[in-house]
Amino acid sequence: ELAPGLLFDTKELRLLQDEKKIPLKTKELKLLALFLKHPNELLNYEKINETLWDYDEEPSAGSLRTYIKTLRSAIGKGHIETIKNIGYRFVT
């Protein structure tokens, strides 16, 4: 449980608020799963990019920022910390 009524189903890759599914893109869900596997750990851009993009896809910094913004809106801004020029940290 991320917050009261907010639950992430790691098996199904679903974010639920009061048992209702919050619509998120696949990469946003993968990013949330990555954060939850590494709580309070600094994840650099390289690690995040390896998780989100396949080897034949070009990682996009703009897309990553958008995914982070969407996740912050869904789970609360205080959970994701930006470490300038390095990456992000999921704070529990």
Phi and psi in radians as a Rosetta constraint file:
Dihedral C 1 N 2 CA 2 C 2 CIRCULARHARMONIC -1.432 0.35
Dihedral N 2 CA 2 C 2 N 3 CIRCULARHARMONIC -0.571 0.35
Dihedral C 2 N 3 CA 3 C 3 CIRCULARHARMONIC -2.803 0.35
Dihedral N 3 CA 3 C 3 N 4 CIRCULARHARMONIC 2.943 0.35
Dihedral C 3 N 4 CA 4 C 4 CIRCULARHARMONIC -0.940 0.35
Dihedral N 4 CA 4 C 4 N 5 CIRCULARHARMONIC 2.106 0.35
Dihedral C 4 N 5 CA 5 C 5 CIRCULARHARMONIC 1.421 0.35
Dihedral N 5 CA 5 C 5 N 6 CIRCULARHARMONIC -0.070 0.35
Dihedral C 5 N 6 CA 6 C 6 CIRCULARHARMONIC -1.893 0.35
Dihedral N 6 CA 6 C 6 N 7 CIRCULARHARMONIC 2.055 0.35
Dihedral C 6 N 7 CA 7 C 7 CIRCULARHARMONIC -2.298 0.35
Dihedral N 7 CA 7 C 7 N 8 CIRCULARHARMONIC 2.418 0.35
Dihedral C 7 N 8 CA 8 C 8 CIRCULARHARMONIC -1.934 0.35
Dihedral N 8 CA 8 C 8 N 9 CIRCULARHARMONIC 2.118 0.35
Dihedral C 8 N 9 CA 9 C 9 CIRCULARHARMONIC -1.574 0.35
Dihedral N 9 CA 9 C 9 N 10 CIRCULARHARMONIC 1.814 0.35
Dihedral C 9 N 10 CA 10 C 10 CIRCULARHARMONIC -1.217 0.35
Dihedral N 10 CA 10 C 10 N 11 CIRCULARHARMONIC -0.518 0.35
Dihedral C 10 N 11 CA 11 C 11 CIRCULARHARMONIC -1.248 0.35
Dihedral N 11 CA 11 C 11 N 12 CIRCULARHARMONIC -0.750 0.35
Dihedral C 11 N 12 CA 12 C 12 CIRCULARHARMONIC -1.638 0.35
Dihedral N 12 CA 12 C 12 N 13 CIRCULARHARMONIC -0.102 0.35
Dihedral C 12 N 13 CA 13 C 13 CIRCULARHARMONIC 0.880 0.35
Dihedral N 13 CA 13 C 13 N 14 CIRCULARHARMONIC 1.080 0.35
Dihedral C 13 N 14 CA 14 C 14 CIRCULARHARMONIC -2.332 0.35
Dihedral N 14 CA 14 C 14 N 15 CIRCULARHARMONIC 2.462 0.35
Dihedral C 14 N 15 CA 15 C 15 CIRCULARHARMONIC -1.862 0.35
Dihedral N 15 CA 15 C 15 N 16 CIRCULARHARMONIC 2.201 0.35
Dihedral C 15 N 16 CA 16 C 16 CIRCULARHARMONIC -2.084 0.35
Dihedral N 16 CA 16 C 16 N 17 CIRCULARHARMONIC 2.336 0.35
Dihedral C 16 N 17 CA 17 C 17 CIRCULARHARMONIC -2.008 0.35
Dihedral N 17 CA 17 C 17 N 18 CIRCULARHARMONIC 2.000 0.35
Dihedral C 17 N 18 CA 18 C 18 CIRCULARHARMONIC 0.889 0.35
Dihedral N 18 CA 18 C 18 N 19 CIRCULARHARMONIC 0.789 0.35
Dihedral C 18 N 19 CA 19 C 19 CIRCULARHARMONIC 1.201 0.35
Dihedral N 19 CA 19 C 19 N 20 CIRCULARHARMONIC 0.160 0.35
Dihedral C 19 N 20 CA 20 C 20 CIRCULARHARMONIC -1.844 0.35
Dihedral N 20 CA 20 C 20 N 21 CIRCULARHARMONIC 2.359 0.35
Dihedral C 20 N 21 CA 21 C 21 CIRCULARHARMONIC -1.197 0.35
Dihedral N 21 CA 21 C 21 N 22 CIRCULARHARMONIC 2.292 0.35
Dihedral C 21 N 22 CA 22 C 22 CIRCULARHARMONIC -1.614 0.35
Dihedral N 22 CA 22 C 22 N 23 CIRCULARHARMONIC 2.151 0.35
Dihedral C 22 N 23 CA 23 C 23 CIRCULARHARMONIC -1.251 0.35
Dihedral N 23 CA 23 C 23 N 24 CIRCULARHARMONIC 2.052 0.35
Dihedral C 23 N 24 CA 24 C 24 CIRCULARHARMONIC -2.342 0.35
Dihedral N 24 CA 24 C 24 N 25 CIRCULARHARMONIC 2.654 0.35
Dihedral C 24 N 25 CA 25 C 25 CIRCULARHARMONIC -1.264 0.35
Dihedral N 25 CA 25 C 25 N 26 CIRCULARHARMONIC 2.774 0.35
Dihedral C 25 N 26 CA 26 C 26 CIRCULARHARMONIC -0.977 0.35
Dihedral N 26 CA 26 C 26 N 27 CIRCULARHARMONIC -0.782 0.35
Dihedral C 26 N 27 CA 27 C 27 CIRCULARHARMONIC -1.153 0.35
Dihedral N 27 CA 27 C 27 N 28 CIRCULARHARMONIC -0.586 0.35
Dihedral C 27 N 28 CA 28 C 28 CIRCULARHARMONIC -1.153 0.35
Dihedral N 28 CA 28 C 28 N 29 CIRCULARHARMONIC -0.701 0.35
Dihedral C 28 N 29 CA 29 C 29 CIRCULARHARMONIC -1.187 0.35
Dihedral N 29 CA 29 C 29 N 30 CIRCULARHARMONIC -0.699 0.35
Dihedral C 29 N 30 CA 30 C 30 CIRCULARHARMONIC -1.101 0.35
Dihedral N 30 CA 30 C 30 N 31 CIRCULARHARMONIC -0.692 0.35
Dihedral C 30 N 31 CA 31 C 31 CIRCULARHARMONIC -1.123 0.35
Dihedral N 31 CA 31 C 31 N 32 CIRCULARHARMONIC -0.763 0.35
Dihedral C 31 N 32 CA 32 C 32 CIRCULARHARMONIC -1.099 0.35
Dihedral N 32 CA 32 C 32 N 33 CIRCULARHARMONIC -0.742 0.35
Dihedral C 32 N 33 CA 33 C 33 CIRCULARHARMONIC -1.064 0.35
Dihedral N 33 CA 33 C 33 N 34 CIRCULARHARMONIC -0.724 0.35
Dihedral C 33 N 34 CA 34 C 34 CIRCULARHARMONIC -1.079 0.35
Dihedral N 34 CA 34 C 34 N 35 CIRCULARHARMONIC -0.806 0.35
Dihedral C 34 N 35 CA 35 C 35 CIRCULARHARMONIC -1.036 0.35
Dihedral N 35 CA 35 C 35 N 36 CIRCULARHARMONIC -0.737 0.35
Dihedral C 35 N 36 CA 36 C 36 CIRCULARHARMONIC -1.224 0.35
Dihedral N 36 CA 36 C 36 N 37 CIRCULARHARMONIC -0.462 0.35
Dihedral C 36 N 37 CA 37 C 37 CIRCULARHARMONIC -1.312 0.35
Dihedral N 37 CA 37 C 37 N 38 CIRCULARHARMONIC -0.369 0.35
Dihedral C 37 N 38 CA 38 C 38 CIRCULARHARMONIC -2.271 0.35
Dihedral N 38 CA 38 C 38 N 39 CIRCULARHARMONIC 1.059 0.35
Dihedral C 38 N 39 CA 39 C 39 CIRCULARHARMONIC -1.117 0.35
Dihedral N 39 CA 39 C 39 N 40 CIRCULARHARMONIC 2.447 0.35
Dihedral C 39 N 40 CA 40 C 40 CIRCULARHARMONIC 1.061 0.35
Dihedral N 40 CA 40 C 40 N 41 CIRCULARHARMONIC 0.287 0.35
Dihedral C 40 N 41 CA 41 C 41 CIRCULARHARMONIC -1.902 0.35
Dihedral N 41 CA 41 C 41 N 42 CIRCULARHARMONIC 2.360 0.35
Dihedral C 41 N 42 CA 42 C 42 CIRCULARHARMONIC -1.246 0.35
Dihedral N 42 CA 42 C 42 N 43 CIRCULARHARMONIC 2.140 0.35
Dihedral C 42 N 43 CA 43 C 43 CIRCULARHARMONIC -1.880 0.35
Dihedral N 43 CA 43 C 43 N 44 CIRCULARHARMONIC 2.070 0.35
Dihedral C 43 N 44 CA 44 C 44 CIRCULARHARMONIC -1.364 0.35
Dihedral N 44 CA 44 C 44 N 45 CIRCULARHARMONIC 2.885 0.35
Dihedral C 44 N 45 CA 45 C 45 CIRCULARHARMONIC -1.004 0.35
Dihedral N 45 CA 45 C 45 N 46 CIRCULARHARMONIC -0.660 0.35
Dihedral C 45 N 46 CA 46 C 46 CIRCULARHARMONIC -1.057 0.35
Dihedral N 46 CA 46 C 46 N 47 CIRCULARHARMONIC -0.818 0.35
Dihedral C 46 N 47 CA 47 C 47 CIRCULARHARMONIC -1.083 0.35
Dihedral N 47 CA 47 C 47 N 48 CIRCULARHARMONIC -0.774 0.35
Dihedral C 47 N 48 CA 48 C 48 CIRCULARHARMONIC -1.115 0.35
Dihedral N 48 CA 48 C 48 N 49 CIRCULARHARMONIC -0.807 0.35
Dihedral C 48 N 49 CA 49 C 49 CIRCULARHARMONIC -1.074 0.35
Dihedral N 49 CA 49 C 49 N 50 CIRCULARHARMONIC -0.700 0.35
Dihedral C 49 N 50 CA 50 C 50 CIRCULARHARMONIC -1.072 0.35
Dihedral N 50 CA 50 C 50 N 51 CIRCULARHARMONIC -0.598 0.35
Dihedral C 50 N 51 CA 51 C 51 CIRCULARHARMONIC -1.346 0.35
Dihedral N 51 CA 51 C 51 N 52 CIRCULARHARMONIC -0.699 0.35
Dihedral C 51 N 52 CA 52 C 52 CIRCULARHARMONIC -1.499 0.35
Dihedral N 52 CA 52 C 52 N 53 CIRCULARHARMONIC -0.618 0.35
Dihedral C 52 N 53 CA 53 C 53 CIRCULARHARMONIC -1.961 0.35
Dihedral N 53 CA 53 C 53 N 54 CIRCULARHARMONIC 2.413 0.35
Dihedral C 53 N 54 CA 54 C 54 CIRCULARHARMONIC -1.233 0.35
Dihedral N 54 CA 54 C 54 N 55 CIRCULARHARMONIC 2.838 0.35
Dihedral C 54 N 55 CA 55 C 55 CIRCULARHARMONIC -1.027 0.35
Dihedral N 55 CA 55 C 55 N 56 CIRCULARHARMONIC -0.468 0.35
Dihedral C 55 N 56 CA 56 C 56 CIRCULARHARMONIC -1.651 0.35
Dihedral N 56 CA 56 C 56 N 57 CIRCULARHARMONIC 0.080 0.35
Dihedral C 56 N 57 CA 57 C 57 CIRCULARHARMONIC -1.825 0.35
Dihedral N 57 CA 57 C 57 N 58 CIRCULARHARMONIC 2.548 0.35
Dihedral C 57 N 58 CA 58 C 58 CIRCULARHARMONIC -1.589 0.35
Dihedral N 58 CA 58 C 58 N 59 CIRCULARHARMONIC 2.075 0.35
Dihedral C 58 N 59 CA 59 C 59 CIRCULARHARMONIC -1.074 0.35
Dihedral N 59 CA 59 C 59 N 60 CIRCULARHARMONIC 2.540 0.35
Dihedral C 59 N 60 CA 60 C 60 CIRCULARHARMONIC -2.171 0.35
Dihedral N 60 CA 60 C 60 N 61 CIRCULARHARMONIC 2.073 0.35
Dihedral C 60 N 61 CA 61 C 61 CIRCULARHARMONIC -1.096 0.35
Dihedral N 61 CA 61 C 61 N 62 CIRCULARHARMONIC -0.647 0.35
Dihedral C 61 N 62 CA 62 C 62 CIRCULARHARMONIC -1.128 0.35
Dihedral N 62 CA 62 C 62 N 63 CIRCULARHARMONIC -0.724 0.35
Dihedral C 62 N 63 CA 63 C 63 CIRCULARHARMONIC -1.130 0.35
Dihedral N 63 CA 63 C 63 N 64 CIRCULARHARMONIC -0.744 0.35
Dihedral C 63 N 64 CA 64 C 64 CIRCULARHARMONIC -1.061 0.35
Dihedral N 64 CA 64 C 64 N 65 CIRCULARHARMONIC -0.766 0.35
Dihedral C 64 N 65 CA 65 C 65 CIRCULARHARMONIC -1.050 0.35
Dihedral N 65 CA 65 C 65 N 66 CIRCULARHARMONIC -0.692 0.35
Dihedral C 65 N 66 CA 66 C 66 CIRCULARHARMONIC -1.144 0.35
Dihedral N 66 CA 66 C 66 N 67 CIRCULARHARMONIC -0.742 0.35
Dihedral C 66 N 67 CA 67 C 67 CIRCULARHARMONIC -1.085 0.35
Dihedral N 67 CA 67 C 67 N 68 CIRCULARHARMONIC -0.727 0.35
Dihedral C 67 N 68 CA 68 C 68 CIRCULARHARMONIC -1.097 0.35
Dihedral N 68 CA 68 C 68 N 69 CIRCULARHARMONIC -0.783 0.35
Dihedral C 68 N 69 CA 69 C 69 CIRCULARHARMONIC -1.051 0.35
Dihedral N 69 CA 69 C 69 N 70 CIRCULARHARMONIC -0.766 0.35
Dihedral C 69 N 70 CA 70 C 70 CIRCULARHARMONIC -1.114 0.35
Dihedral N 70 CA 70 C 70 N 71 CIRCULARHARMONIC -0.773 0.35
Dihedral C 70 N 71 CA 71 C 71 CIRCULARHARMONIC -1.105 0.35
Dihedral N 71 CA 71 C 71 N 72 CIRCULARHARMONIC -0.714 0.35
Dihedral C 71 N 72 CA 72 C 72 CIRCULARHARMONIC -1.051 0.35
Dihedral N 72 CA 72 C 72 N 73 CIRCULARHARMONIC -0.695 0.35
Dihedral C 72 N 73 CA 73 C 73 CIRCULARHARMONIC -1.129 0.35
Dihedral N 73 CA 73 C 73 N 74 CIRCULARHARMONIC -0.648 0.35
Dihedral C 73 N 74 CA 74 C 74 CIRCULARHARMONIC -1.361 0.35
Dihedral N 74 CA 74 C 74 N 75 CIRCULARHARMONIC -0.683 0.35
Dihedral C 74 N 75 CA 75 C 75 CIRCULARHARMONIC -1.971 0.35
Dihedral N 75 CA 75 C 75 N 76 CIRCULARHARMONIC -0.120 0.35
Dihedral C 75 N 76 CA 76 C 76 CIRCULARHARMONIC 1.900 0.35
Dihedral N 76 CA 76 C 76 N 77 CIRCULARHARMONIC 2.362 0.35
Dihedral C 76 N 77 CA 77 C 77 CIRCULARHARMONIC -1.107 0.35
Dihedral N 77 CA 77 C 77 N 78 CIRCULARHARMONIC -0.539 0.35
Dihedral C 77 N 78 CA 78 C 78 CIRCULARHARMONIC -1.221 0.35
Dihedral N 78 CA 78 C 78 N 79 CIRCULARHARMONIC -0.211 0.35
Dihedral C 78 N 79 CA 79 C 79 CIRCULARHARMONIC -1.422 0.35
Dihedral N 79 CA 79 C 79 N 80 CIRCULARHARMONIC -0.459 0.35
Dihedral C 79 N 80 CA 80 C 80 CIRCULARHARMONIC -2.032 0.35
Dihedral N 80 CA 80 C 80 N 81 CIRCULARHARMONIC 2.047 0.35
Dihedral C 80 N 81 CA 81 C 81 CIRCULARHARMONIC -1.799 0.35
Dihedral N 81 CA 81 C 81 N 82 CIRCULARHARMONIC 2.316 0.35
Dihedral C 81 N 82 CA 82 C 82 CIRCULARHARMONIC -1.562 0.35
Dihedral N 82 CA 82 C 82 N 83 CIRCULARHARMONIC 2.260 0.35
Dihedral C 82 N 83 CA 83 C 83 CIRCULARHARMONIC -1.911 0.35
Dihedral N 83 CA 83 C 83 N 84 CIRCULARHARMONIC 1.783 0.35
Dihedral C 83 N 84 CA 84 C 84 CIRCULARHARMONIC -0.896 0.35
Dihedral N 84 CA 84 C 84 N 85 CIRCULARHARMONIC 2.293 0.35
Dihedral C 84 N 85 CA 85 C 85 CIRCULARHARMONIC 1.124 0.35
Dihedral N 85 CA 85 C 85 N 86 CIRCULARHARMONIC 0.148 0.35
Dihedral C 85 N 86 CA 86 C 86 CIRCULARHARMONIC -2.164 0.35
Dihedral N 86 CA 86 C 86 N 87 CIRCULARHARMONIC -0.928 0.35
Dihedral C 86 N 87 CA 87 C 87 CIRCULARHARMONIC 2.923 0.35
Dihedral N 87 CA 87 C 87 N 88 CIRCULARHARMONIC -2.514 0.35
Dihedral C 87 N 88 CA 88 C 88 CIRCULARHARMONIC -2.413 0.35
Dihedral N 88 CA 88 C 88 N 89 CIRCULARHARMONIC 2.767 0.35
Dihedral C 88 N 89 CA 89 C 89 CIRCULARHARMONIC -2.337 0.35
Dihedral N 89 CA 89 C 89 N 90 CIRCULARHARMONIC 2.354 0.35
Dihedral C 89 N 90 CA 90 C 90 CIRCULARHARMONIC -1.600 0.35
Dihedral N 90 CA 90 C 90 N 91 CIRCULARHARMONIC 2.033 0.35
Dihedral C 90 N 91 CA 91 C 91 CIRCULARHARMONIC -1.733 0.35
Dihedral N 91 CA 91 C 91 N 92 CIRCULARHARMONIC 2.202 0.35
